[in-house]
Amino acid sequence: MTMSYHVQAGLLCCKGALRYLVLGWLAVVCAGAAAHAAQEPEPRPISSTIAMIGAGDMGQALGNLWAAAGYRVIFATRHPDRLGDVVERAGHGARAATVAEAIDQAGIIVLAVPYAAEPDIARAHARAMKNKVLVNVDNAIERRDGEIAKQAEAVGEAIYSARLFEGTRFIRAFNLKSAHSFPTPDTVDSAEFEVPYTVNDDSVRPIAEALIHDAGGTPVYEGGLENAREY
């Protein structure tokens, strides 16, 4: 049986109304999604991502402070799968990765390893570090690091390390302070201590001073790396 003209017209009207309702609903959903996306924080730029190479006492002390200050901290060792507790303690979105992955994703690299490990790290990763900020907190200790400590002390530890990592924007800092003397994130605002630092490029000074401030310290600029004989 053929539908009457009026019935067909009624169905078409219903279908049209339904279509407009669906389109209206989709518009509301899309607008809501766009508004939600606009409220989502933008990923922090690579310049505020820190690759913390070394997750010992010093690496954790600084990494925890910087994570709490809003940096994206990536703890990196040869065995990142063993860093679950380290990442959990740091919180604030910190995570673990291989050294190569962390360097690739970060604009700031921090060396917090035994000094004798630096040549191997340089051979494997110095090229990937070029043009990035490298913060060196390592101290050469002869009884632990052997011959390399003597070589570094002969020219200055900062200069020796900067030569290993040629092409980096090098900062020497935090070497005069033990890992256990840093404040915790809860007490950083009331901390009072000075952090001497030297650089190989004056343009990196604002980054150095921000990192020192965010760790609770007061930066003390000492000039070029040749002045870092004691730190």
ZIRA-V956084 format. One line per field, one symbol per residue. phi: phi as a letter, one per 30 degrees, with the letter a starting at -180 (. if undefined). burial: # if it has 16 or more other ideal C-beta (glycine too) atoms within 10 Angstrom, else .. A space follows every 50 residues. Layout:
phi->???
burial->???
//
This chain:
phi->.dddeddeddddddddddddddddddddddddddddddddddeddedccc ccdjbdededededdddddjddccdbbdbddcceddddddhhidbcaddd ddddcccbcccbbeedddedddddbedddeicdbcccdcdbddccidddd ddddcjddddddddcdjddcbcaidccdedcddcedcddcdbacbdbbbc addceddeddddedcjccdbdcjddddcdca
burial->...............................................### #####..############.#######..#..#..##..#...####.#. .##..########.##.#..##..##..#..#########....#..##. .#...#######.##..########.#....##.#..#......###### ...#..######.####.#..#..#.##..#
//
